[in-house]
């Protein structure tokens, strides 16, 4: 080597005189020397070895890029070798590989999470669809159950659930058995009379259930309001008599037909008027007025009672599930919630307001339907 500049000396860690006395290939690791020697002996344009392991004076190894070209001078040909320190580049490459590896790990981890989430969502969607199907399949059964619960609450003299009289019957039966064993027949007979009274009350519930618990068709058809009101009055007749109330039904002179499910509409009317009967309890005037009118494509049915009305803050809350202002044992607070859902399912509305002259008014709207053909 005839000339070595300061940058090369600094890069390789040799003194100038020391390096001039060396062979050029000695500046590289043994396994790299063959490549360097082959390139030095090659004629032609500049040749670049992109990555070669150079050996520094202290024995450490560094990566360098070697460019070898030929200079034609007056004194002959000379080799011009340029060394580029690529340690920084290699560090960047290493950091880039690490970042890429971390990214791939993250992507893989995220992909696993996404796959797991996707599977969970698929399961949840399937479960949701299954739940929706089950809800649709059991909707009529739930409505039937709601009917029976409502009728149980409205039965003459009954303000408890069916399990309460059943429990009382069991208690009276146990008492009667014990009293008969002690020959206290008069006391036993009294217990049996209580059982008879309770079973009679339950029989009344069953009789009303048979009238009202027939299955719904689920279809919206033209339903006349008159027979709906007649059914409501028939079912509630015992409660109306017991409450000493007056129920006035005022329908248009021309029959009004609404698009509805007759059984469901009967349930709604029984529930609304039944609630009104509770509202007028203890009032000097116990009157419930049911009116109906058709305005264009909408029919309006109003149930107006002479009760104390509804506290303003509860006018919407009364339709919430399990909301009730009745004393314990007189209802679960589901009647109005179910009634609103039924009415909305028939493309109608159900709301409550207070009359300026006193009492509450429940307003039911339903689409008007054309009268069915005669004989249809």
C-alpha positions as CSV (number, residue, x, y, z in Angstrom):
1,X,0.0,0.0,0.0
2,X,1.5,3.3,-1.1
3,X,-1.0,5.7,0.4
4,X,-3.5,5.5,3.2
5,X,-5.5,8.6,4.2
6,X,-6.4,9.5,7.7
7,X,-10.0,8.2,7.6
8,X,-8.9,4.8,6.6
9,X,-6.3,4.8,9.4
10,X,-8.9,5.9,11.9
11,X,-11.4,3.3,10.6
12,X,-9.0,0.3,10.8
13,X,-7.1,1.5,13.9
14,X,-3.5,1.3,12.4
15,X,-0.6,3.8,12.3
16,X,0.3,5.0,8.8
17,X,3.7,3.3,8.7
18,X,2.3,0.1,10.2
19,X,-0.4,-0.1,7.6
20,X,1.9,0.7,4.6
21,X,4.0,-2.3,5.6
22,X,0.9,-4.6,5.4
23,X,-0.7,-6.4,2.6
24,X,-4.1,-4.9,1.8
25,X,-5.9,-8.2,2.2
26,X,-4.5,-8.5,5.8
27,X,-7.0,-5.7,6.7
28,X,-9.8,-8.3,6.4
29,X,-11.0,-11.5,8.1
30,X,-9.5,-14.7,6.6
31,X,-12.9,-15.8,5.1
32,X,-13.2,-12.4,3.4
33,X,-9.7,-12.3,1.9
34,X,-10.5,-14.6,-1.0
35,X,-13.3,-12.3,-2.2
36,X,-11.0,-9.2,-1.8
37,X,-8.1,-10.8,-3.7
38,X,-10.4,-11.9,-6.5
39,X,-11.7,-8.5,-6.9
40,X,-8.3,-6.8,-6.8
41,X,-7.2,-9.0,-9.7
42,X,-10.2,-8.2,-11.8
43,X,-10.0,-5.6,-14.6
44,X,-12.8,-3.3,-15.5
45,X,-14.9,-0.6,-13.9
46,X,-15.3,0.0,-10.2
47,X,-16.4,-3.1,-8.3
48,X,-18.1,-2.8,-4.9
49,X,-18.2,-5.5,-2.2
50,X,-21.3,-4.4,-0.2
51,X,-20.4,-6.1,3.1
52,X,-17.0,-7.4,4.1
53,X,-15.6,-8.2,7.5
54,X,-12.7,-5.9,8.1
55,X,-10.1,-6.6,10.9
56,X,-9.0,-3.6,13.0
57,X,-5.6,-3.3,14.5
58,X,-6.9,-4.3,18.0
59,X,-8.3,-7.5,16.5
60,X,-11.9,-6.4,16.5
61,X,-14.1,-7.1,13.4
62,X,-16.1,-4.3,11.7
63,X,-18.4,-4.4,8.7
64,X,-17.2,-2.3,5.8
65,X,-18.2,-1.7,2.2
66,X,-15.2,-2.0,-0.2
67,X,-15.1,-0.3,-3.6
68,X,-12.1,-1.2,-5.9
69,X,-11.3,0.7,-9.0
70,X,-8.3,1.1,-11.4
71,X,-6.3,4.3,-11.9
72,X,-4.2,4.6,-15.1
73,X,-1.3,6.9,-14.3
74,X,1.9,7.8,-16.1
75,X,3.8,5.4,-13.9
76,X,1.3,2.6,-14.7
77,X,-1.9,1.2,-13.2
78,X,-2.8,1.7,-9.6
79,X,-5.6,0.3,-7.5
80,X,-7.9,2.8,-5.7
81,X,-9.6,1.2,-2.8
82,X,-12.4,3.0,-0.8
83,X,-13.6,1.7,2.5
84,X,-17.0,2.8,3.9
85,X,-17.9,2.2,7.5
86,X,-21.3,0.6,7.5
87,X,-21.5,-0.1,11.3
88,X,-24.2,2.5,11.7
89,X,-26.1,1.1,8.7
90,X,-25.8,-2.4,10.2
91,X,-27.1,-1.2,13.5
92,X,-30.0,0.4,11.7
93,X,-30.7,-2.8,9.8
94,X,-30.5,-4.8,13.1
95,X,-32.9,-2.3,14.7
96,X,-35.2,-2.5,11.7
97,X,-35.2,-6.3,11.8
98,X,-36.0,-6.2,15.5
99,X,-38.8,-3.7,14.9
100,X,-40.1,-5.8,12.0
101,X,-39.9,-8.9,14.2
102,X,-41.8,-7.1,17.0
103,X,-44.3,-5.8,14.5
104,X,-44.8,-9.3,13.1
105,X,-45.2,-10.6,16.6
106,X,-47.7,-7.9,17.3
107,X,-49.5,-8.5,14.1
108,X,-49.6,-12.2,14.8
109,X,-50.8,-11.6,18.4
110,X,-53.4,-9.1,17.2
111,X,-54.4,-11.5,14.5
112,X,-54.9,-14.2,17.1
113,X,-56.9,-11.8,19.2
114,X,-59.0,-10.8,16.1
115,X,-59.6,-14.4,15.2
116,X,-60.6,-15.1,18.8
117,X,-62.8,-12.0,18.9
118,X,-64.3,-12.9,15.5
119,X,-65.1,-16.4,16.7
120,X,-66.6,-15.0,19.9
121,X,-68.7,-12.5,17.9
122,X,-69.9,-15.3,15.6
123,X,-70.9,-17.3,18.7
124,X,-72.6,-14.3,20.2
125,X,-74.4,-13.6,16.9
126,X,-75.5,-17.2,16.7
127,X,-76.7,-17.0,20.3
128,X,-78.4,-13.7,19.7
129,X,-80.2,-15.1,16.6
130,X,-81.1,-18.2,18.6
131,X,-82.4,-16.0,21.4
132,X,-84.4,-13.9,18.9
133,X,-85.9,-17.0,17.4
134,X,-86.7,-18.4,20.9
135,X,-88.3,-15.1,21.8
136,X,-90.4,-15.1,18.7
137,X,-91.4,-18.7,19.2
138,X,-92.4,-18.0,22.9
139,X,-94.0,-14.6,22.4
140,X,-97.5,-16.0,22.3
141,X,-96.8,-18.2,25.3
142,X,-95.5,-15.2,27.3
143,X,-98.6,-13.2,26.3
144,X,-100.8,-16.1,27.5
145,X,-98.9,-16.2,30.8
146,X,-99.4,-12.4,31.1
147,X,-103.1,-12.9,30.5
148,X,-103.4,-15.5,33.3
149,X,-101.4,-13.3,35.7
150,X,-103.7,-10.4,34.9
151,X,-106.8,-12.5,35.4
152,X,-105.5,-13.9,38.6
153,X,-105.0,-10.4,39.9
154,X,-108.5,-9.3,38.9
155,X,-110.4,-12.4,40.1
156,X,-113.2,-11.6,42.6
157,X,-111.8,-11.1,46.1
158,X,-108.4,-12.4,45.0
159,X,-105.3,-10.1,45.5
160,X,-102.7,-12.8,45.9
161,X,-100.9,-15.1,43.5
162,X,-102.2,-18.6,43.0
163,X,-99.4,-20.1,45.1
164,X,-100.6,-18.2,48.1
165,X,-104.1,-19.8,48.2
166,X,-102.4,-23.1,47.4
167,X,-100.1,-22.7,50.4
168,X,-103.1,-21.8,52.6
169,X,-105.0,-24.9,51.4
170,X,-102.1,-27.1,52.3
171,X,-101.9,-25.5,55.8
172,X,-105.7,-26.0,56.3
173,X,-105.5,-29.6,55.1
174,X,-102.6,-30.3,57.5
175,X,-104.6,-28.7,60.4
176,X,-107.8,-30.7,59.5
177,X,-105.8,-33.9,59.4
178,X,-104.4,-33.2,62.9
179,X,-107.7,-32.1,64.3
180,X,-109.5,-35.3,63.0
181,X,-106.9,-37.4,64.7
182,X,-107.7,-35.6,67.9
183,X,-111.5,-36.1,67.4
184,X,-111.9,-32.3,67.2
185,X,-114.3,-32.6,64.3
186,X,-115.9,-29.2,64.6
187,X,-112.6,-27.5,64.3
188,X,-111.6,-29.8,61.5
189,X,-114.8,-28.9,59.7
190,X,-114.0,-25.2,59.9
191,X,-110.6,-25.9,58.2
192,X,-112.4,-27.8,55.5
193,X,-114.8,-25.0,54.9
194,X,-111.8,-22.7,54.4
195,X,-110.4,-25.1,51.9
196,X,-113.7,-25.2,50.1
197,X,-113.9,-21.4,50.0
198,X,-110.3,-21.2,48.6
199,X,-111.0,-23.8,45.9
200,X,-114.1,-22.0,44.9
201,X,-112.2,-18.8,44.4
202,X,-109.6,-20.7,42.3
203,X,-112.3,-22.2,40.3
204,X,-113.5,-18.7,39.4
205,X,-110.0,-17.9,38.2
206,X,-110.0,-21.0,36.0
207,X,-113.4,-20.2,34.5
208,X,-112.3,-16.7,33.5
209,X,-109.0,-18.0,32.2
210,X,-110.9,-20.4,29.8
211,X,-112.8,-17.5,28.4
212,X,-109.8,-15.3,27.9
213,X,-106.7,-17.5,27.5
214,X,-107.4,-18.8,24.0
215,X,-104.4,-18.7,21.7
216,X,-103.7,-15.6,19.6
217,X,-103.5,-16.0,15.8
218,X,-100.6,-13.6,15.6
219,X,-102.0,-12.0,12.5
220,X,-103.3,-8.4,12.1
221,X,-106.8,-8.4,10.7
222,X,-109.8,-6.1,10.6
223,X,-111.2,-6.3,14.2
224,X,-114.5,-4.6,15.2
225,X,-114.3,-2.7,18.5
226,X,-117.8,-3.6,19.7
227,X,-117.2,-7.4,20.3
228,X,-113.9,-6.5,21.9
229,X,-115.6,-4.2,24.4
230,X,-118.3,-6.8,25.0
231,X,-115.7,-9.4,25.9
232,X,-114.0,-7.0,28.2
233,X,-117.2,-6.2,30.1
234,X,-118.1,-9.9,30.4
235,X,-114.7,-10.8,31.8
236,X,-114.7,-7.8,34.3
237,X,-118.3,-8.0,35.2
238,X,-117.7,-9.6,38.7
239,X,-115.0,-7.0,39.5
240,X,-117.2,-4.2,38.3
241,X,-120.1,-5.4,40.6
242,X,-117.7,-5.9,43.5
243,X,-116.2,-2.4,43.1
244,X,-119.6,-0.8,42.8
245,X,-118.3,0.9,39.7
246,X,-120.0,2.1,36.5
247,X,-118.4,1.3,33.2
248,X,-119.8,3.3,30.3
249,X,-118.8,2.3,26.7
250,X,-119.5,4.9,24.1
251,X,-118.7,3.7,20.6
252,X,-119.4,5.4,17.2
253,X,-122.8,4.6,15.6
254,X,-121.0,3.1,12.7
255,X,-118.8,0.1,13.6
256,X,-115.2,1.0,13.8
257,X,-112.6,-1.6,12.5
258,X,-109.0,-1.5,13.5
259,X,-106.0,-3.5,12.2
260,X,-105.2,-5.7,15.2
261,X,-105.1,-9.2,16.8
262,X,-108.5,-9.6,18.5
263,X,-107.2,-11.7,21.4
264,X,-104.4,-9.3,22.1
265,X,-106.6,-6.3,21.9
266,X,-109.0,-7.9,24.3
267,X,-106.1,-8.5,26.7
268,X,-105.1,-4.8,26.5
269,X,-108.7,-3.6,27.1
270,X,-109.2,-5.9,30.1
271,X,-105.9,-4.7,31.6
272,X,-106.6,-1.0,31.1
273,X,-110.1,-1.1,32.4
274,X,-109.0,-3.5,35.2
275,X,-106.4,-0.9,36.3
276,X,-109.1,1.8,36.1
277,X,-111.2,-0.3,38.5
278,X,-108.4,-0.2,41.0
279,X,-107.9,3.5,40.5
280,X,-111.6,4.4,41.4
281,X,-111.5,2.3,44.6
282,X,-112.5,4.5,47.6
283,X,-113.7,7.3,45.4
284,X,-117.2,8.8,45.9
285,X,-117.8,8.6,42.1
286,X,-116.6,5.3,40.7
287,X,-117.0,5.7,37.0
288,X,-115.0,4.5,34.0
289,X,-115.8,5.8,30.5
290,X,-114.5,4.1,27.4
291,X,-114.9,6.1,24.2
292,X,-113.7,5.5,20.7
293,X,-113.5,7.6,17.5
294,X,-111.9,7.3,14.1
295,X,-109.9,10.2,12.6
296,X,-108.7,9.5,9.1
297,X,-106.5,6.4,9.2
298,X,-106.3,6.3,13.0
299,X,-108.7,5.1,15.6
300,X,-108.5,6.4,19.1
301,X,-109.8,4.6,22.2
302,X,-109.8,6.5,25.5
303,X,-110.2,5.0,29.0
304,X,-111.1,7.7,31.5
305,X,-111.5,7.0,35.2
306,X,-112.6,9.2,38.1
307,X,-109.7,8.1,40.3
308,X,-107.0,10.3,41.9
309,X,-105.0,10.5,38.6
310,X,-101.3,9.7,38.1
311,X,-98.5,11.7,39.6
312,X,-96.9,13.7,36.8
313,X,-93.5,12.2,37.3
314,X,-95.0,8.7,36.8
315,X,-97.0,9.3,33.6
316,X,-94.3,7.6,31.5
317,X,-92.8,5.4,34.3
318,X,-96.1,3.5,34.6
319,X,-95.2,1.7,31.4
320,X,-91.8,0.5,32.8
321,X,-91.6,-3.2,33.6
322,X,-92.3,-4.0,37.3
323,X,-93.4,-0.4,38.1
324,X,-96.4,-0.4,40.3
325,X,-98.0,1.9,42.9
326,X,-100.3,-0.9,44.1
327,X,-99.9,-2.5,47.5
328,X,-97.9,-5.7,47.7
329,X,-99.7,-8.7,46.3
330,X,-101.9,-6.8,43.9
331,X,-99.7,-6.9,40.9
332,X,-96.2,-7.3,39.5
333,X,-96.2,-4.0,37.5
334,X,-96.1,-5.8,34.2
335,X,-99.6,-5.2,32.8
336,X,-99.1,-1.8,31.3
337,X,-95.6,-2.6,30.0
338,X,-96.9,-5.7,28.2
339,X,-100.0,-3.8,27.0
340,X,-97.8,-1.1,25.4
341,X,-95.6,-3.7,23.7
342,X,-98.7,-5.5,22.4
343,X,-100.1,-2.2,21.0
344,X,-96.8,-1.2,19.5
345,X,-96.6,-4.6,17.9
346,X,-99.9,-3.8,16.2
347,X,-98.5,-0.5,14.9
348,X,-100.3,1.6,17.5
349,X,-99.4,3.7,20.6
350,X,-100.4,3.6,24.3
351,X,-99.9,6.7,26.5
352,X,-101.3,8.1,29.7
353,X,-102.3,11.6,30.8
354,X,-104.3,13.3,33.5
355,X,-107.7,14.9,32.8
356,X,-108.0,18.6,33.8
357,X,-111.3,17.7,35.6
358,X,-109.6,14.8,37.5
359,X,-108.8,11.2,36.9
360,X,-106.4,9.5,34.5
361,X,-106.9,9.0,30.8
362,X,-105.2,6.2,28.9
363,X,-105.1,6.8,25.1
364,X,-104.8,3.9,22.7
365,X,-104.4,4.5,19.0
366,X,-104.5,1.9,16.2
367,X,-104.6,2.0,12.4
368,X,-108.1,1.9,11.0
369,X,-108.9,-1.1,8.8
370,X,-111.5,-1.5,6.1
371,X,-114.5,-3.6,7.2
372,X,-114.2,-7.2,6.0
373,X,-116.6,-8.3,3.3
374,X,-120.0,-9.7,4.5
375,X,-119.8,-13.3,5.3
376,X,-116.0,-13.1,5.4
